[in-house]
Amino acid sequence: MGRLKCCIQKNRVISTALISSIAAGCIIILIGMIFYKSKIAGIAAADTASYHKYRYHYAIISEEADAPFWEAIYKGALEKGMELDVYVEKVGSKLQCSYDLKDLMKIAIASRVDGIIIEPNGEEEISRLIDKAMEVNIPVVTVLTDAPESKRISFVGINSYNQGQTYAKQVLELVREGRKKITVLLSADSKDSSQNTIYSNISEAVSGMDVELDYAIIGTQNPFSSEEDIREIVMSWEPPDVLVCLTATDTRNAYRALVDYNKLGDITIIGYYDEDLILRAIEMKNIHSTITIDARQMGACCVEALTEFIESGQVSDYFSVDISVINETNIKEYMKKQAD
């Protein structure tokens, strides 16, 4: 009898302990669930606080999306977009696999963005895709290079005549210093007339002077085409005294060729754009001058043009951006301004 009573008491103790453990477990689970829900609510509140829905979504497209010049255009577009409540997306940047301009354009159209900013490459297919975008109510602004035969709403670029006059003045400075043999580097696949206009302005400026003016066609078939063509010019039997470069890529490659083949001083460069390598070369008097444009202003103009068209249905057909010259006389002031 005593043994049975002992067993009953032992079972009660075990039951009590088991019930207590289950109760404690339930309390812990309940506290955990409350804590988890409060955390999720906090995260959701934080996400809601940081989330912003923009009025418009624009895509910006170029075959050189990650180049310094295009990075500056994008920054200008992004900054202006923030002012106008517009999100600007750089399509095709830093992707694991590369897409050509046609594919990037198709991606933007399929994404149903509110507007597209693109640098056309002269292909008919790009003009056709611009028209297709317009057909589905996606306005398109061309930048740097135009596609006038397409239905684009506006072109943001450089006044090629003014640019040609600016180059001509720089050439005349070097002619007065005794440089007589001038070679202008023209892109092999340029479908627009701007480079021809620049060359014509230089030709008119030196007309009747004791100057040998020529041009060289620089290939763009692959990343090394420009480099190889320029090196051949630099190492030719009768190299020019001056290389006039109309693109940032040609300016970089020309300067590197002069450094590699110890031609600094023998050949001088009139360059294009204001990236760091070019500015440092001007500062060291290894490049005579460079013609630059306000790339950020260009990006901002593109965003303004798209927004104006969406909201009013009308926009100017052409926007021109500012041109400036950087040379030995203003390089320090320019670099200080850039740093500030």
C-alpha positions as a printed NumPy array, in Angstrom:
array([[  0.   ,   0.   ,   0.   ],
       [  2.824,   2.347,   0.932],
       [  4.61 ,   1.48 ,  -2.281],
       [  1.461,   2.343,  -4.378],
       [  1.065,   5.662,  -2.586],
       [  4.704,   6.467,  -3.282],
       [  4.256,   5.69 ,  -6.966],
       [  1.167,   7.936,  -7.184],
       [  3.024,  10.838,  -5.585],
       [  5.968,  10.302,  -7.945],
       [  3.651,  10.375, -10.983],
       [  2.063,  13.592,  -9.72 ],
       [  5.471,  15.236,  -9.43 ],
       [  6.363,  14.12 , -12.981],
       [  2.985,  15.342, -14.315],
       [  3.365,  18.661, -12.549],
       [  6.885,  19.088, -13.929],
       [  5.718,  18.174, -17.436],
       [  2.812,  20.606, -17.305],
       [  5.108,  23.327, -15.985],
       [  7.606,  22.675, -18.804],
       [  4.867,  22.828, -21.451],
       [  3.484,  26.024, -19.945],
       [  6.945,  27.573, -19.833],
       [  7.526,  26.53 , -23.455],
       [  4.223,  28.073, -24.534],
       [  5.093,  31.315, -22.735],
       [  8.529,  31.418, -24.414],
       [  6.961,  30.756, -27.843],
       [  4.35 ,  33.459, -27.224],
       [  6.993,  35.977, -26.188],
       [  9.053,  35.016, -29.247],
       [  6.092,  35.511, -31.578],
       [  5.329,  38.909, -30.055],
       [  8.989,  39.94 , -30.419],
       [  9.109,  38.653, -34.033],
       [  5.931,  40.482, -34.985],
       [  7.205,  43.712, -33.444],
       [ 10.469,  43.378, -35.375],
       [  8.674,  42.71 , -38.676],
       [  6.396,  45.665, -38.021],
       [  9.453,  47.835, -37.36 ],
       [ 11.165,  46.72 , -40.564],
       [  7.979,  47.281, -42.563],
       [  7.635,  50.742, -41.053],
       [ 11.264,  51.538, -41.916],
       [ 10.767,  50.294, -45.487],
       [  7.614,  52.353, -45.812],
       [  9.422,  55.408, -44.495],
       [ 12.337,  55.015, -46.974],
       [ 10.22 ,  53.984, -49.956],
       [  9.385,  56.68 , -52.469],
       [  7.242,  56.339, -55.543],
       [  8.497,  58.592, -58.352],
       [  6.185,  60.247, -60.852],
       [  8.143,  59.008, -63.87 ],
       [ 10.744,  56.357, -64.675],
       [ 13.253,  57.069, -67.477],
       [ 15.859,  54.754, -69.032],
       [ 19.22 ,  56.065, -70.257],
       [ 21.014,  53.906, -72.842],
       [ 24.453,  53.99 , -74.464],
       [ 27.001,  51.529, -75.809],
       [ 29.537,  53.195, -73.473],
       [ 27.364,  53.348, -70.34 ],
       [ 30.319,  52.948, -67.929],
       [ 32.69 ,  55.397, -69.66 ],
       [ 33.571,  58.53 , -67.6  ],
       [ 31.84 ,  60.849, -70.082],
       [ 28.597,  58.891, -69.938],
       [ 28.842,  58.559, -66.175],
       [ 28.827,  62.368, -66.016],
       [ 25.79 ,  62.555, -68.331],
       [ 24.007,  60.04 , -66.094],
       [ 24.826,  62.003, -62.94 ],
       [ 23.394,  65.148, -64.512],
       [ 20.237,  63.264, -65.491],
       [ 19.965,  61.71 , -62.019],
       [ 20.336,  65.054, -60.243],
       [ 17.741,  66.75 , -62.447],
       [ 15.489,  63.717, -62.004],
       [ 15.584,  64.142, -58.222],
       [ 14.454,  67.749, -58.661],
       [ 11.556,  66.74 , -60.924],
       [ 10.556,  63.592, -58.987],
       [ 11.856,  61.317, -61.765],
       [ 13.836,  58.097, -61.362],
       [ 16.534,  57.685, -64.041],
       [ 17.882,  54.158, -64.594],
       [ 21.1  ,  53.452, -66.49 ],
       [ 20.197,  50.345, -68.509],
       [ 23.006,  47.895, -69.287],
       [ 25.552,  49.166, -66.768],
       [ 27.861,  46.72 , -64.973],
       [ 26.078,  43.613, -66.224],
       [ 27.793,  40.209, -66.206],
       [ 27.084,  39.805, -69.92 ],
       [ 27.057,  42.589, -72.492],
       [ 24.047,  43.564, -74.572],
       [ 24.171,  45.56 , -77.791],
       [ 22.261,  48.799, -78.216],
       [ 19.294,  47.086, -79.895],
       [ 18.845,  44.673, -76.981],
       [ 19.088,  47.457, -74.41 ],
       [ 16.469,  49.422, -76.313],
       [ 14.173,  46.375, -76.399],
       [ 14.636,  45.897, -72.64 ],
       [ 13.636,  49.521, -71.991],
       [ 10.542,  49.246, -74.202],
       [  9.491,  45.934, -72.599],
       [  9.919,  47.516, -69.149],
       [  7.326,  50.136, -70.089],
       [  9.408,  53.042, -68.836],
       [  7.939,  56.527, -69.164],
       [ 10.774,  57.85 , -71.344],
       [ 14.045,  56.831, -72.996],
       [ 17.332,  58.725, -73.43 ],
       [ 19.604,  57.094, -76.025],
       [ 22.778,  57.736, -78.006],
       [ 21.974,  56.206, -81.432],
       [ 24.756,  54.468, -83.357],
       [ 23.444,  55.199, -86.847],
       [ 21.861,  51.784, -87.419],
       [ 18.446,  51.708, -89.087],
       [ 17.26 ,  49.159, -86.516],
       [ 17.771,  51.717, -83.728],
       [ 15.646,  54.262, -85.591],
       [ 12.987,  51.598, -86.032],
       [ 13.053,  50.816, -82.298],
       [ 12.753,  54.53 , -81.474],
       [  9.624,  54.627, -83.641],
       [  8.32 ,  51.48 , -81.909],
       [  8.8  ,  53.126, -78.501],
       [  6.875,  56.181, -79.66 ],
       [  4.059,  53.926, -80.906],
       [  3.56 ,  52.575, -77.363],
       [  3.651,  56.106, -75.901],
       [  7.273,  56.048, -74.699],
       [  8.884,  59.35 , -75.818],
       [ 12.546,  59.184, -76.842],
       [ 15.265,  61.844, -76.636],
       [ 18.503,  61.331, -78.588],
       [ 21.754,  62.642, -77.119],
       [ 25.198,  63.383, -78.623],
       [ 24.274,  61.635, -81.899],
       [ 20.93 ,  62.274, -83.545],
       [ 18.527,  60.021, -85.439],
       [ 16.678,  62.728, -87.402],
       [ 14.824,  60.228, -89.589],
       [ 13.176,  58.682, -86.515],
       [ 10.2  ,  59.938, -84.507],
       [ 12.315,  61.022, -81.536],
       [ 10.865,  64.064, -79.776],
       [ 14.102,  66.   , -79.275],
       [ 17.895,  65.95 , -79.742],
       [ 20.326,  67.152, -77.053],
       [ 23.77 ,  67.768, -78.496],
       [ 26.523,  70.163, -79.451],
       [ 26.371,  72.867, -82.079],
       [ 28.868,  71.335, -84.514],
       [ 29.621,  74.677, -86.181],
       [ 30.538,  76.324, -82.864],
       [ 32.564,  73.242, -81.943],
       [ 34.391,  73.436, -85.276],
       [ 35.177,  77.118, -84.719],
       [ 36.548,  76.31 , -81.255],
       [ 38.817,  73.573, -82.634],
       [ 39.971,  75.884, -85.442],
       [ 41.089,  78.55 , -82.946],
       [ 43.185,  75.984, -81.063],
       [ 44.771,  74.789, -84.3  ],
       [ 45.659,  78.377, -85.259],
       [ 47.403,  78.873, -81.901],
       [ 49.696,  75.924, -82.664],
       [ 50.259,  77.019, -86.271],
       [ 51.501,  80.382, -84.972],
       [ 53.929,  78.445, -82.746],
       [ 55.397,  76.792, -85.836],
       [ 53.382,  73.559, -86.063],
       [ 52.667,  73.043, -89.764],
       [ 51.467,  69.463, -90.181],
       [ 47.989,  68.863, -88.775],
       [ 46.069,  65.552, -88.753],
       [ 42.427,  65.364, -87.675],
       [ 41.264,  61.967, -86.389],
       [ 37.811,  61.027, -87.747],
       [ 35.766,  58.055, -86.585],
       [ 35.289,  55.281, -89.16 ],
       [ 31.647,  54.643, -88.277],
       [ 30.465,  58.218, -87.799],
       [ 27.055,  58.483, -89.465],
       [ 26.44 ,  62.123, -88.568],
       [ 27.896,  65.198, -90.206],
       [ 29.373,  66.84 , -87.093],
       [ 32.942,  65.597, -87.644],
       [ 32.864,  66.755, -91.26 ],
       [ 31.669,  70.171, -90.089],
       [ 34.538,  70.4  , -87.6  ],
       [ 37.07 ,  69.418, -90.283],
       [ 35.627,  72.003, -92.703],
       [ 35.955,  74.743, -90.057],
       [ 39.606,  73.858, -89.441],
       [ 40.261,  73.729, -93.2  ],
       [ 38.773,  77.194, -93.696],
       [ 40.785,  78.597, -90.781],
       [ 44.164,  77.47 , -92.203],
       [ 43.279,  78.122, -95.83 ],
       [ 46.026,  80.094, -97.6  ],
       [ 48.533,  79.391, -94.835],
       [ 51.673,  77.279, -95.071],
       [ 49.948,  74.344, -93.386],
       [ 49.582,  70.694, -94.392],
       [ 46.125,  69.626, -93.19 ],
       [ 45.05 ,  65.995, -93.443],
       [ 42.684,  63.558, -91.774],
       [ 42.941,  59.931, -90.703],
       [ 40.086,  57.458, -90.371],
       [ 40.235,  55.726, -86.988],
       [ 38.626,  52.295, -86.682],
       [ 36.065,  51.393, -84.049],
       [ 35.545,  47.701, -84.87 ],
       [ 36.928,  46.604, -81.495],
       [ 38.378,  48.243, -78.34 ],
       [ 41.904,  48.109, -79.793],
       [ 41.172,  49.527, -83.269],
       [ 41.612,  53.164, -82.253],
       [ 44.794,  52.395, -80.321],
       [ 46.376,  50.51 , -83.234],
       [ 45.474,  53.12 , -85.872],
       [ 46.798,  56.004, -83.802],
       [ 50.059,  54.189, -83.025],
       [ 50.623,  53.708, -86.757],
       [ 50.222,  57.461, -87.318],
       [ 52.572,  58.33 , -84.445],
       [ 55.248,  55.875, -85.673],
       [ 54.955,  56.723, -89.372],
       [ 57.953,  58.071, -91.334],
       [ 56.5  ,  61.578, -91.404],
       [ 54.27 ,  61.923, -88.337],
       [ 52.139,  65.052, -87.896],
       [ 53.045,  67.936, -85.611],
       [ 49.498,  68.063, -84.227],
       [ 46.833,  65.428, -83.644],
       [ 43.308,  66.806, -83.409],
       [ 41.131,  64.309, -81.473],
       [ 37.338,  64.516, -81.603],
       [ 36.584,  61.814, -79.016],
       [ 37.754,  61.09 , -75.47 ],
       [ 38.88 ,  57.584, -76.513],
       [ 41.092,  58.907, -79.327],
       [ 42.537,  61.543, -76.976],
       [ 43.48 ,  58.911, -74.377],
       [ 45.001,  56.597, -76.978],
       [ 46.918,  59.393, -78.684],
       [ 48.427,  60.562, -75.399],
       [ 49.415,  57.037, -74.372],
       [ 51.058,  56.48 , -77.763],
       [ 53.138,  59.648, -77.354],
       [ 54.243,  58.498, -73.897],
       [ 55.012,  54.912, -75.005],
       [ 57.056,  55.959, -78.041],
       [ 58.758,  58.963, -76.434],
       [ 57.085,  61.444, -78.793],
       [ 56.068,  64.015, -76.192],
       [ 57.206,  67.392, -77.49 ],
       [ 57.497,  66.175, -81.081],
       [ 53.737,  65.807, -81.455],
       [ 51.138,  67.751, -79.527],
       [ 47.44 ,  67.034, -79.048],
       [ 44.24 ,  69.014, -79.167],
       [ 41.909,  66.715, -77.263],
       [ 38.32 ,  66.18 , -76.294],
       [ 36.658,  65.984, -72.858],
       [ 37.943,  66.638, -69.34 ],
       [ 38.691,  63.279, -67.766],
       [ 41.526,  63.134, -65.22 ],
       [ 44.189,  61.692, -67.547],
       [ 43.662,  64.516, -70.053],
       [ 43.612,  67.237, -67.394],
       [ 46.84 ,  65.981, -65.817],
       [ 48.501,  65.922, -69.246],
       [ 47.489,  69.564, -69.84 ],
       [ 48.816,  70.483, -66.404],
       [ 52.184,  68.886, -67.33 ],
       [ 52.075,  70.697, -70.726],
       [ 51.937,  67.392, -72.619],
       [ 48.559,  68.19 , -74.214],
       [ 47.978,  71.648, -75.658],
       [ 44.266,  71.894, -74.873],
       [ 41.001,  69.986, -74.767],
       [ 37.504,  70.878, -75.919],
       [ 34.902,  69.883, -73.387],
       [ 31.183,  70.132, -72.918],
       [ 29.083,  70.208, -69.779],
       [ 28.085,  66.538, -69.661],
       [ 25.924,  67.027, -66.574],
       [ 24.056,  69.828, -68.292],
       [ 23.488,  67.458, -71.193],
       [ 21.953,  64.8  , -68.931],
       [ 19.789,  67.393, -67.198],
       [ 18.494,  68.714, -70.542],
       [ 17.437,  65.194, -71.566],
       [ 15.356,  64.745, -68.409],
       [ 13.816,  68.201, -68.775],
       [ 12.898,  67.521, -72.422],
       [ 11.161,  64.228, -71.607],
       [  9.273,  65.697, -68.657],
       [  8.169,  68.756, -70.631],
       [  6.857,  66.542, -73.443],
       [  4.984,  64.187, -71.089],
       [  3.337,  67.058, -69.239],
       [  2.633,  69.464, -72.093],
       [  2.772,  67.35 , -75.261],
       [  5.306,  69.762, -76.786],
       [  9.065,  70.255, -76.586],
       [ 11.845,  71.976, -78.509],
       [ 13.327,  69.879, -81.311],
       [ 16.928,  70.707, -80.349],
       [ 18.864,  71.599, -77.187],
       [ 22.479,  72.773, -77.408],
       [ 24.922,  72.485, -74.491],
       [ 27.858,  74.692, -73.603],
       [ 31.363,  74.23 , -75.058],
       [ 34.555,  75.32 , -73.281],
       [ 38.313,  75.1  , -73.78 ],
       [ 40.724,  73.915, -71.095],
       [ 44.372,  74.808, -71.613],
       [ 47.515,  75.842, -69.782],
       [ 46.092,  79.245, -68.816],
       [ 42.979,  78.013, -67.01 ],
       [ 43.788,  74.402, -66.022],
       [ 44.521,  75.164, -62.355],
       [ 41.346,  77.208, -61.959],
       [ 39.311,  74.496, -63.72 ],
       [ 40.704,  71.677, -61.555],
       [ 40.09 ,  73.704, -58.381],
       [ 36.495,  74.296, -59.473],
       [ 36.069,  70.566, -60.144],
       [ 37.489,  69.708, -56.718],
       [ 35.169,  72.21 , -54.992]])
